[in-house]
Amino acid sequence: MTASHSGASHSGAKQRIVFMGSPAFAIPTLDRLVKTHDVCAVYSQPAKKSGRGMKPTQVPIAAYASAANLPLFTPEHLKSADIEAQLAAHEADLFVVVAYGLLLPPSILAIPRLGCLNGHASLLPRWRGAAPIQRAIEAGDSETGISAMIMEAGLDTGPVVGSHRIPIKKSDTAGSLHDRLAALTAACLGEVIDSAPTSLAAPTPQPEDGVIYAAKITSDDAMIDWQKPASALDYHIRAFAPYPGAWCGGPKGRLRILDAHPVPRPAEHLAADAGQFLGKYNKNSMLISCGNDALAITRLQPAGKNAMSATDFLNGAGLKIGDHLKPEIGVSNS
């Protein structure tokens, strides 16, 4: 039995941890905890079918745990007496949860001696929910961060015991911000756990003002509405890169817009409709009119093809100045 189970442990003691996570976002945190504490078990979502053969593939945390010879458990849910007994048998000081994807019932939240600690990729209470990284960029937020909270039954409602904030760069995509926040989550949770239990003794309740929910991302969310200002579409494209990819209708199916930036609408096209192709821009871009200003697209991906430059796309697309890119599939010259 470790020192942490003999009663109240002193700050800085090595904690016995059950780690719960699934995607790559959680790997830096698990890696840090393996090096500094006693990770006695890892829980992840079950293997998922992927690829052309639809073969079951371990989620990233499961793959990490297997490679590191950590005890791995992959239940489909946690709502059973057997799972509850299994979790209790680990005799953990803490359950540490990062993007696990499964609901922890109240009976499980009550198991570990020091509670359940969650790392959430936003400055709570802003962007509670499934997609805080994408929604922060989509909204044009200038900063975001990581919150370490003690879990309770509500969705991301628990009191906060640590946080770090970072600016959202004008060049940030969901992919680049994901990687920065994954590293920040490891640092923030690591600091809290290193100084537990003192760091957990006086959590700060989340304020009631400023609560916004980050709804789960769907492909329909990523559809481009050309009626919006070009600045908003810049946020939109970066928010859904790399997945699922902002898209609109093209001549032969969906077009995924991979790289673009807002520019003033040329004087000769001030009366252009939203979604109208205005021609080439600065040799390597194609210009599309928006509700306000225009969007210079430099890279895109037609349905069924590899990503390509705007120049290569225009060479084979048959677009004429004045054609409209529509939200639905197809191009109109009306």
C-alpha positions as MATLAB code, in Angstrom:
seq = 'MTASHSGASHSGAKQRIVFMGSPAFAIPTLDRLVKTHDVCAVYSQPAKKSGRGMKPTQVPIAAYASAANLPLFTPEHLKSADIEAQLAAHEADLFVVVAYGLLLPPSILAIPRLGCLNGHASLLPRWRGAAPIQRAIEAGDSETGISAMIMEAGLDTGPVVGSHRIPIKKSDTAGSLHDRLAALTAACLGEVIDSAPTSLAAPTPQPEDGVIYAAKITSDDAMIDWQKPASALDYHIRAFAPYPGAWCGGPKGRLRILDAHPVPRPAEHLAADAGQFLGKYNKNSMLISCGNDALAITRLQPAGKNAMSATDFLNGAGLKIGDHLKPEIGVSNS';
ca = [
       0.000    0.000    0.000;
       1.413    3.389   -0.959;
       1.911    6.279    1.433;
      -1.027    8.068   -0.167;
      -3.382    5.399    1.208;
      -2.338    5.686    4.839;
      -4.518    8.745    5.335;
      -3.935   12.361    4.388;
      -0.895   12.582    2.128;
       1.452   15.545    2.054;
       1.668   17.862   -0.940;
       4.095   16.647   -3.543;
       3.515   12.956   -2.791;
       3.396   10.560   -5.717;
      -0.289    9.949   -6.436;
      -1.847    6.653   -7.494;
      -3.836    7.475  -10.642;
      -6.398    5.868  -12.911;
      -6.160    7.715  -16.229;
      -9.155    7.993  -18.554;
      -8.765    9.345  -22.093;
      -9.121    8.330  -25.728;
      -7.797   10.669  -28.481;
      -4.308   11.939  -29.233;
      -5.127   15.128  -27.297;
      -4.782   13.155  -24.048;
      -1.377   11.594  -24.784;
       0.854   14.441  -23.473;
      -0.971   14.353  -20.127;
      -0.700   10.575  -19.752;
       2.957   10.712  -20.771;
       3.668   13.320  -18.117;
       1.838   11.422  -15.381;
       3.556    8.122  -16.206;
       6.904    9.847  -15.617;
       5.960   11.564  -12.349;
       3.244    9.504  -10.641;
       1.913    5.953  -10.308;
      -0.521    5.329  -13.178;
      -2.071    2.046  -12.070;
      -4.629    1.717  -14.889;
      -5.646    3.329  -18.165;
      -9.220    3.422  -19.458;
      -9.997    4.318  -23.059;
     -12.813    3.838  -25.517;
     -12.858    0.488  -27.352;
     -11.132   -0.009  -30.694;
     -12.874    1.674  -33.613;
     -13.258    0.367  -37.155;
     -11.338    2.489  -39.647;
      -9.571    2.378  -42.995;
     -10.614    0.686  -46.208;
     -10.919   -2.717  -44.563;
     -12.795   -1.271  -41.578;
     -10.512   -3.179  -39.231;
     -10.720   -2.420  -35.491;
      -7.985    0.056  -34.567;
      -7.008    1.067  -31.048;
      -7.720    4.663  -30.120;
      -4.492    6.650  -29.517;
      -4.496    6.394  -25.713;
      -5.038    2.636  -25.866;
      -2.147    2.318  -28.308;
       0.089    4.369  -25.988;
      -0.895    2.282  -22.952;
      -0.263   -0.975  -24.810;
       3.174    0.177  -25.951;
       4.034    1.285  -22.405;
       2.742   -1.976  -20.858;
       0.225   -0.119  -18.724;
      -2.866   -2.018  -17.518;
      -5.516   -1.154  -20.128;
      -9.301   -1.347  -19.902;
     -11.657   -0.513  -22.771;
     -15.270   -0.802  -21.550;
     -18.084    0.335  -23.821;
     -19.675    2.151  -20.877;
     -19.176    2.613  -17.127;
     -22.750    1.969  -16.032;
     -22.420   -1.416  -14.363;
     -21.703   -2.729  -10.890;
     -18.831   -4.844  -12.236;
     -17.076   -1.822  -13.745;
     -17.635    0.153  -10.549;
     -16.101   -2.640   -8.480;
     -13.190   -2.905  -10.903;
     -12.483    0.826  -10.616;
     -12.708    0.727   -6.823;
     -10.248   -2.178   -6.708;
      -7.509    0.042   -8.155;
      -7.517    1.997   -4.855;
      -6.587    5.179   -6.702;
      -6.030    8.576   -5.142;
      -7.269   10.294   -8.304;
      -9.084    9.564  -11.514;
      -7.656   11.901  -14.163;
      -9.928   12.389  -17.176;
      -8.915   14.018  -20.476;
     -11.248   13.720  -23.482;
     -12.403   10.243  -22.458;
     -15.740   10.397  -24.256;
     -17.705    8.260  -21.789;
     -19.961    9.534  -19.024;
     -18.818    8.930  -15.447;
     -21.860    8.213  -13.226;
     -21.993    9.869   -9.776;
     -21.218    6.542   -8.093;
     -17.905    6.384   -9.973;
     -17.086   10.044   -9.363;
     -17.230    9.220   -5.644;
     -14.680    6.377   -5.773;
     -11.189    7.981   -5.695;
      -9.960    9.384   -2.393;
      -9.082   12.827   -3.796;
     -11.785   12.959   -6.466;
     -11.911   13.001  -10.262;
      -9.846   15.654  -12.034;
     -10.665   16.722  -15.588;
      -8.660   18.760  -18.080;
     -10.952   20.765  -20.382;
      -9.708   22.756  -23.393;
     -11.333   26.102  -22.632;
     -11.466   28.818  -20.005;
     -14.570   27.646  -18.174;
     -17.445   28.409  -18.036;
     -16.975   29.496  -21.663;
     -17.222   26.589  -24.103;
     -18.410   23.749  -21.944;
     -19.048   20.652  -24.029;
     -17.659   18.543  -26.849;
     -15.890   20.944  -29.232;
     -14.331   23.867  -27.328;
     -11.326   24.255  -29.637;
     -13.315   24.563  -32.856;
     -16.020   26.755  -31.357;
     -13.517   29.227  -29.889;
     -11.918   29.800  -33.302;
     -15.281   29.888  -35.070;
     -16.478   32.620  -32.697;
     -13.383   34.739  -33.300;
     -12.170   34.503  -29.691;
      -8.821   36.185  -29.105;
      -7.754   33.767  -26.372;
      -8.533   30.374  -24.913;
      -6.858   28.000  -22.504;
      -7.148   24.955  -20.301;
      -9.158   24.488  -17.116;
      -8.466   21.803  -14.528;
     -11.659   21.063  -12.634;
     -12.954   18.640  -10.047;
     -15.654   16.657  -11.811;
     -19.277   16.580  -10.738;
     -22.442   15.207  -12.338;
     -23.098   18.239  -14.598;
     -21.430   18.695  -18.006;
     -18.153   20.561  -17.347;
     -19.696   22.354  -14.365;
     -17.188   21.411  -11.671;
     -15.133   23.865   -9.602;
     -11.779   24.886  -11.064;
      -8.445   24.159   -9.377;
      -6.101   25.475  -12.057;
      -6.045   27.167  -15.446;
      -3.688   28.492  -18.109;
      -4.588   30.868  -20.943;
      -3.019   31.397  -24.357;
      -3.776   33.719  -27.296;
      -5.465   32.362  -30.394;
      -3.204   33.335  -33.282;
      -4.621   34.708  -36.512;
      -3.026   31.738  -38.259;
      -4.364   29.110  -35.848;
      -6.455   26.246  -37.150;
      -8.261   23.768  -34.932;
      -5.354   21.424  -35.640;
      -2.594   23.779  -34.516;
      -4.546   24.987  -31.479;
      -5.334   21.368  -30.563;
      -1.616   20.579  -30.332;
      -0.794   23.650  -28.238;
      -3.673   22.992  -25.852;
      -2.774   19.310  -25.513;
       0.667   20.323  -24.246;
      -0.867   22.992  -22.018;
      -3.295   20.459  -20.535;
      -0.399   18.225  -19.552;
       1.384   21.151  -17.901;
      -1.683   22.415  -16.040;
      -2.876   19.041  -14.761;
       0.680   18.067  -13.924;
       1.127   21.149  -11.744;
      -2.148   20.516   -9.923;
      -1.437   16.830   -9.303;
       2.177   17.450   -8.269;
       0.962   19.682   -5.434;
      -2.085   17.610   -4.450;
      -3.878   17.407   -2.099;
      -3.201   21.056   -1.204;
      -4.038   22.183   -4.744;
      -7.453   20.520   -4.515;
      -8.445   21.905   -1.127;
     -10.058   25.206   -2.189;
     -11.532   24.895   -5.702;
     -13.153   27.951   -7.291;
     -16.807   27.517   -8.315;
     -17.497   28.458  -11.920;
     -19.373   31.761  -12.318;
     -22.964   31.588  -13.494;
     -22.351   34.325  -16.064;
     -20.547   33.579  -19.300;
     -21.693   29.988  -19.773;
     -21.564   28.971  -23.462;
     -21.813   25.427  -24.802;
     -19.548   24.046  -27.520;
     -21.832   21.736  -29.473;
     -20.426   18.619  -31.130;
     -19.155   19.223  -34.672;
     -21.068   17.852  -37.662;
     -20.313   18.023  -41.376;
     -23.291   20.332  -41.849;
     -21.733   22.793  -39.370;
     -18.757   23.122  -41.711;
     -20.829   24.258  -44.717;
     -19.805   27.723  -45.919;
     -22.487   30.405  -46.008;
     -21.193   32.999  -48.469;
     -23.655   35.551  -47.076;
     -21.416   35.894  -44.019;
     -18.603   38.480  -43.889;
     -15.219   37.332  -45.156;
     -13.751   37.775  -41.662;
     -16.316   35.327  -40.233;
     -15.572   32.830  -42.998;
     -11.870   33.079  -42.172;
     -12.722   31.971  -38.613;
     -15.023   29.295  -40.020;
     -12.424   27.755  -42.335;
      -9.734   27.699  -39.645;
     -12.166   26.280  -37.066;
     -12.951   23.245  -39.199;
      -9.400   22.523  -40.370;
      -8.296   19.808  -40.651;
     -11.585   18.085  -39.779;
     -14.238   17.934  -41.135;
     -13.082   20.713  -43.473;
     -15.105   23.798  -44.415;
     -16.949   23.111  -47.644;
     -19.241   24.515  -50.308;
     -20.755   23.270  -53.554;
     -18.462   23.108  -56.570;
     -18.877   22.249  -60.248;
     -18.606   18.493  -59.654;
     -19.346   18.020  -55.963;
     -18.201   19.417  -52.670;
     -15.179   21.685  -52.455;
     -13.232   21.643  -49.209;
     -11.633   25.044  -48.653;
      -8.284   24.412  -46.972;
      -6.552   27.780  -46.963;
      -7.990   31.254  -47.502;
      -7.850   34.779  -46.134;
     -10.153   37.815  -46.238;
      -9.368   40.705  -48.573;
     -11.231   43.881  -49.606;
     -13.626   43.388  -52.480;
     -12.190   45.014  -55.654;
     -13.873   48.264  -56.675;
     -15.083   46.790  -59.965;
     -16.938   44.054  -58.044;
     -18.610   46.072  -55.279;
     -22.052   45.026  -56.525;
     -21.182   41.313  -56.755;
     -23.450   38.757  -55.112;
     -22.274   36.628  -52.209;
     -20.650   33.426  -53.444;
     -19.757   34.863  -56.843;
     -16.434   33.964  -58.476;
     -14.579   37.216  -59.139;
     -11.526   35.810  -60.927;
      -7.907   35.210  -60.003;
      -6.254   37.169  -57.204;
      -2.512   37.785  -56.833;
      -1.686   35.017  -59.328;
      -2.067   32.128  -56.841;
      -5.574   32.670  -55.422;
      -9.178   32.627  -56.567;
     -11.480   35.356  -55.288;
     -15.022   34.703  -54.015;
     -17.382   37.492  -53.000;
     -18.812   37.303  -49.482;
     -21.514   39.165  -47.588;
     -18.833   41.709  -46.786;
     -15.485   41.909  -48.625;
     -14.130   38.789  -50.338;
     -12.237   35.585  -49.647;
      -8.966   34.798  -51.427;
      -8.719   31.001  -51.616;
      -5.234   29.568  -52.127;
      -5.751   25.856  -51.506;
      -8.750   23.547  -51.793;
      -9.789   19.949  -52.365;
     -12.436   18.864  -54.877;
     -14.519   15.782  -54.068;
     -12.611   12.571  -54.780;
      -9.320   14.340  -55.492;
      -6.188   15.357  -53.643;
      -5.689   18.835  -52.234;
      -4.480   21.312  -54.849;
      -3.630   24.956  -55.364;
      -6.321   27.364  -56.490;
      -4.385   27.833  -59.729;
      -4.460   24.115  -60.527;
      -8.144   23.956  -59.653;
      -9.044   26.844  -61.943;
      -7.132   25.274  -64.826;
      -9.601   22.392  -64.901;
     -12.749   23.627  -63.183;
     -14.319   25.593  -66.004;
     -15.378   28.419  -63.686;
     -16.267   31.712  -65.359;
     -16.221   35.130  -63.712;
     -19.719   35.707  -62.400;
     -20.444   32.040  -61.607;
     -21.823   31.411  -58.121;
     -20.549   28.794  -55.686;
     -23.605   27.538  -53.852;
     -23.962   25.939  -50.411;
     -25.535   22.962  -52.172;
     -23.697   20.956  -54.813;
     -23.250   22.684  -58.147;
     -22.457   26.054  -59.656;
     -24.981   28.560  -60.910;
     -24.410   31.365  -63.399;
     -27.729   32.987  -62.543;
];
